[in-house]
């Protein structure tokens, strides 16, 4: 009887999601080295992928992954603190620290695991967390687990953050300020210089999630470089699953903080290590990111070409949103684009705020200028039909 009640509960929840246009379903998707995606036996050019540099299929990276797999096996065999700390980790963490300009780095199983692990180590029930209201969901999850006082400030509103720091900072032991470096749904960059200045003035710690910055802005170094100048952000988190083309998460920071994280972050302590082939792939990818400036600058160049063609403001990253309001027009636009040979997934609440359903268009070094121009023409037809 209890199982039947569970089924009814699930069906009612699903029916509610369907009525609001928010029901989701998994669709099998094949990705290939040329940037071509296959769905339902159709070839599509994807503008919905975070593999910004096409490195997930790079032959040198695939080769490095295969060599490590043959040498060390498919799986890690345990958590990093038990038996899963493969020798390749030291090389990977040193590479990340060098790119980000920090003393050390800690690699996690994913970006989500990094944020839900790091934040509760640095903040507790006597502390204050202030965060941009468009931060990624995993930053909010980490803040919730910390059991701190959590207050959101309006997107990129440094004046509001200043008021909050003046009003609340002295009442709490520690203060952590959280922001995306590049916001994953809007593609805009955080005001890192001003945020760092405010944190220094009010004795707060700035933590940035640079999942969508590493490898694609500021010659690949990410959002803590502003106009060519390195901002010494003390806590720089990110992922290995976007521009790096592999999988995992990381925190770049000082050696003391890194050692503390290794000792206290539960999502580090109690998670099996990454597969050795994945670690080797990330190492090789970071080598390419450091060396090939033309490659790392191409996605943003494509995004700027697209935005100019369709009459949008110049983007700050390879992410360009097409806001369509409600879920239904976003879904219809995605269906139209698929008919035209493009894959762009409609992004709907709760991933984005109500009334801001969109096409989240991402640009890759795998795209050609012809791909971008054809896609621009298709998007212009959607925009013209909504006027």
C-alpha positions in Angstrom: 0.0 0.0 0.0 2.8 2.4 0.9 4.4 1.8 -2.5 1.2 2.7 -4.3 1.0 6.0 -2.3 4.5 6.7 -3.4 3.5 6.1 -7.1 0.6 8.5 -6.7 2.8 11.1 -5.1 5.2 10.9 -8.0 2.5 11.0 -10.7 0.9 14.1 -9.1 4.2 15.9 -9.0 4.9 15.0 -12.6 1.5 16.2 -13.7 2.0 19.5 -12.0 5.4 19.9 -13.8 3.8 19.0 -17.1 1.0 21.6 -16.7 3.5 24.3 -16.1 5.7 23.3 -19.1 8.5 22.3 -16.8 8.5 18.5 -17.3 11.9 17.3 -18.5 13.0 14.0 -20.1 16.4 12.6 -21.0 17.2 12.4 -24.7 20.1 10.3 -26.0 22.8 12.5 -27.5 25.9 11.5 -29.3 28.8 14.0 -29.5 31.5 13.6 -32.1 35.0 15.1 -32.7 33.8 17.5 -35.4 31.3 19.2 -33.1 28.4 17.3 -34.7 25.7 16.0 -32.3 23.3 13.2 -33.2 19.8 13.0 -31.8 17.1 10.7 -33.1 19.4 9.7 -35.9 19.7 13.3 -37.1 23.0 15.3 -37.3 22.8 18.6 -35.5 25.2 21.4 -34.9 25.2 21.9 -31.1 25.1 25.4 -29.6 24.2 23.9 -26.2 27.5 22.4 -25.1 30.0 23.5 -22.5 32.9 21.8 -24.3 34.0 25.3 -25.3 37.3 24.3 -26.9 36.4 20.9 -28.3 39.0 19.3 -26.1 36.9 16.3 -25.1 37.8 14.8 -28.5 41.3 16.2 -29.0 43.5 13.4 -30.2 46.4 14.2 -27.8 44.0 14.3 -24.9 42.3 11.0 -25.8 45.8 9.5 -26.2 46.8 10.7 -22.7 43.6 9.3 -21.2 44.1 5.9 -22.8 47.7 5.7 -21.7 46.8 6.4 -18.1 44.0 3.9 -18.2 46.2 1.2 -19.5 48.8 2.0 -16.8 46.6 2.6 -13.8 43.2 1.0 -14.6 39.7 2.3 -15.1 38.8 3.3 -11.6 40.5 4.9 -8.6 39.6 2.1 -6.1 39.0 4.4 -3.2 38.8 7.9 -1.8 41.9 10.1 -2.2 42.6 9.9 1.6 42.6 6.1 1.5 44.0 4.6 -1.7 42.7 6.7 -4.6 45.3 9.5 -4.7 46.9 8.6 -8.0 50.3 10.1 -8.6 48.8 12.1 -11.5 46.9 14.3 -9.0 50.0 16.2 -7.9 50.7 17.2 -11.5 47.1 18.3 -12.1 46.8 20.3 -9.0 50.2 22.1 -9.7 48.9 22.9 -13.2 45.7 24.4 -11.9 47.5 26.5 -9.2 49.9 27.8 -11.9 47.1 28.9 -14.2 45.2 30.5 -11.4 48.2 32.1 -9.7 47.7 30.4 -6.4 49.9 28.4 -4.1 47.9 25.2 -4.3 44.8 23.5 -5.6 42.5 20.7 -4.5 40.7 18.5 -7.0 37.3 17.1 -6.3 35.0 14.6 -8.0 32.9 17.4 -9.6 32.3 21.1 -9.4 29.1 20.5 -7.4 31.1 18.4 -4.9 33.7 21.1 -4.6 31.1 23.8 -3.7 29.1 21.6 -1.2 32.4 20.5 0.4 34.4 23.8 0.6 31.8 26.2 1.8 30.8 24.4 5.0 34.5 24.1 5.9 35.0 27.8 5.8 31.7 29.0 7.3 29.4 27.7 10.1 26.5 28.8 12.3 28.4 31.8 13.7 29.2 33.2 10.2 27.7 35.2 7.4 27.5 34.3 3.7 26.6 37.0 1.2 25.9 35.8 -2.3 24.8 37.1 -5.7 21.2 36.0 -6.3 22.1 34.5 -9.6 24.9 32.2 -8.2 24.9 28.6 -9.5 22.7 26.2 -7.6 25.6 24.4 -6.1 26.8 27.6 -4.3 23.4 27.9 -2.7 23.6 24.2 -1.8 27.0 24.7 -0.1 25.7 27.8 1.7 22.7 25.9 3.0 24.9 23.0 4.3 27.1 25.6 6.1 24.1 26.6 8.3 25.3 30.2 8.3 23.3 33.3 8.0 22.8 33.6 4.2 21.7 36.8 2.5 21.5 37.2 -1.3 22.2 40.6 -3.0 20.8 41.7 -6.3 22.8 40.5 -9.3 26.2 42.3 -9.5 24.9 45.0 -7.2 28.0 46.1 -5.4 26.1 49.0 -3.7 23.7 46.6 -2.1 26.6 44.4 -1.1 28.3 47.4 0.5 25.2 48.1 2.6 24.9 44.5 3.7 28.6 44.4 4.7 28.2 47.6 6.7 25.0 46.5 8.4 25.9 42.8 9.2 29.6 42.1 9.0 30.6 43.1 12.5 27.9 40.8 14.0 29.5 37.6 12.7 32.8 35.8 13.2 33.6 35.3 9.5 32.1 36.4 6.3 32.2 34.7 2.9 31.1 36.4 -0.3 30.1 34.1 -3.1 29.8 34.8 -6.8 30.1 33.1 -10.2 33.0 34.5 -12.2 31.1 34.0 -15.4 27.4 33.5 -14.8 26.3 30.3 -16.4 22.9 31.3 -17.7 23.5 35.0 -18.7 27.2 34.8 -19.7 28.1 38.1 -18.0 31.1 38.5 -15.7 31.1 39.4 -12.1 32.7 42.7 -11.0 35.6 40.9 -9.5 37.8 44.0 -8.8 35.1 45.8 -6.8 34.0 42.6 -5.0 37.6 42.0 -3.9 38.0 45.6 -2.8 34.9 45.3 -0.7 36.0 42.0 0.9 39.4 43.4 1.7 37.8 46.5 3.3 35.3 44.5 5.4 37.6 41.5 6.3 35.5 39.1 4.2 36.7 36.2 2.0 35.8 36.2 -1.7 35.0 32.9 -3.4 34.4 32.7 -7.1 33.0 29.9 -9.2 34.9 30.1 -12.4 33.4 27.0 -14.1 32.6 29.0 -17.3 35.7 31.3 -17.2 38.7 28.9 -17.1 39.9 28.3 -20.6 37.8 30.9 -22.4 38.4 34.4 -21.1 41.6 36.4 -20.4 43.7 34.0 -22.5 42.3 31.1 -20.6 43.1 32.2 -17.1 39.5 33.0 -16.2 37.6 35.7 -14.4 40.2 36.6 -11.8 42.2 38.4 -14.5 40.6 41.8 -15.1 41.9 43.9 -18.0 45.1 41.9 -17.9 45.6 42.5 -14.2 45.5 39.5 -11.8 43.1 40.0 -8.8 44.3 37.9 -5.9 41.0 36.2 -5.2 41.8 33.8 -2.2 39.2 31.1 -3.2 38.9 30.3 -6.9 36.7 27.3 -7.6 36.0 25.8 -11.0 35.4 22.7 -13.0 37.3 20.4 -15.3 34.2 19.5 -17.3 33.7 22.6 -19.4 36.5 24.1 -21.4 38.9 21.5 -20.1 36.7 18.8 -21.7 37.2 16.2 -18.9 35.5 15.9 -15.5 36.0 17.1 -11.9 36.1 20.2 -9.8 38.8 22.2 -8.0 39.6 24.9 -5.5 42.7 27.0 -6.1 43.9 28.7 -2.9 46.7 29.0 -0.4 48.5 25.9 0.8 47.2 26.2 4.3 43.6 26.5 3.1 44.1 23.6 0.7 45.4 21.4 3.5 42.4 22.3 5.6 40.0 21.4 2.8 41.7 18.0 2.3 41.2 17.4 6.0 37.7 18.6 6.5 35.7 18.8 3.3 33.3 15.8 3.5 32.7 15.6 -0.3 36.5 15.2 -0.7 36.9 12.8 2.2 34.1 10.4 1.3 34.1 10.4 -2.5 36.0 7.9 -4.6 38.9 9.5 -6.6 38.6 10.4 -10.3 39.5 7.7 -12.9 43.2 8.0 -13.8 42.4 8.5 -17.4 40.3 11.5 -16.6 43.1 13.1 -14.6 45.6 12.6 -17.4 43.1 14.1 -19.9 42.7 17.2 -17.7 46.5 17.6 -17.4 47.0 17.5 -21.2 44.0 19.8 -21.7 45.5 22.4 -19.4 48.8 22.2 -21.2 46.9 23.1 -24.5 45.0 25.9 -22.7 48.2 27.5 -21.5 49.9 27.3 -24.9 47.3 27.9 -27.5 45.9 31.4 -27.1 44.2 31.4 -30.5 42.2 28.3 -29.5 41.1 29.8 -26.1 40.0 33.1 -27.7 38.0 31.6 -30.5 34.7 30.8 -28.6 34.4 34.5 -27.5 35.2 35.7 -31.0 32.4 33.5 -32.3 30.0 34.7 -29.6 30.8 38.3 -30.5 30.2 37.6 -34.2 26.8 36.1 -33.5 25.7 38.9 -31.2 26.6 41.5 -33.7 24.7 39.7 -36.4 21.5 39.4 -34.4 21.7 42.8 -32.8 22.6 41.9 -29.2 25.1 43.6 -26.9 28.7 42.4 -27.1 29.0 39.3 -24.9 31.6 39.0 -22.2 31.9 35.2 -22.5 31.0 32.4 -25.0 27.5 32.2 -23.4 24.7 34.3 -25.1 21.2 34.0 -23.8 18.1 34.7 -26.0 15.4 35.6 -23.5 11.9 34.5 -24.5 9.9 34.9 -21.3 7.7 31.9 -20.7 8.5 28.2 -21.1 6.3 27.5 -24.1 7.9 30.0 -26.6 11.3 28.8 -25.5 10.4 25.2 -26.1 8.9 26.0 -29.5 12.0 28.0 -30.5 14.2 25.0 -29.6 12.0 22.7 -31.7 12.2 25.1 -34.6 16.0 25.2 -34.4 16.2 21.4 -34.3 14.2 21.3 -37.5 16.8 23.7 -39.0 19.7 21.4 -37.9 20.7 23.1 -34.6 20.7 21.8 -31.0 19.9 24.5 -28.5 18.1 23.4 -25.3 15.4 25.6 -23.8 16.3 26.6 -20.3 13.3 27.0 -18.0 12.5 27.7 -14.3 13.7 26.8 -11.7 17.1 26.8 -13.5 16.4 30.5 -14.3 13.9 32.9 -12.6 10.3 32.8 -13.6 9.6 34.8 -16.8 13.1 34.4 -18.1 13.0 31.1 -20.0 15.5 31.3 -22.7 17.7 29.7 -25.3 21.2 29.5 -23.8 23.5 29.6 -26.8 27.1 28.6 -26.2 29.9 29.0 -28.7 32.8 26.6 -29.2 36.2 26.5 -31.0 34.7 23.6 -32.9 32.3 25.9 -34.7 33.2 27.4 -38.0 32.3 31.0 -39.0 29.8 29.4 -41.5 28.1 27.5 -38.6 27.8 30.8 -36.6 26.4 32.7 -39.6 23.8 30.0 -40.4 22.8 29.9 -36.7 22.5 33.7 -36.6 20.1 33.6 -39.5 17.9 31.1 -37.7 17.9 33.0 -34.5 17.0 36.3 -36.3 13.9 34.5 -37.6 12.9 33.6 -34.1 13.5 37.1 -32.8 11.5 38.7 -35.7 8.6 36.4 -35.1 8.4 37.5 -31.4 8.3 41.2 -32.2 
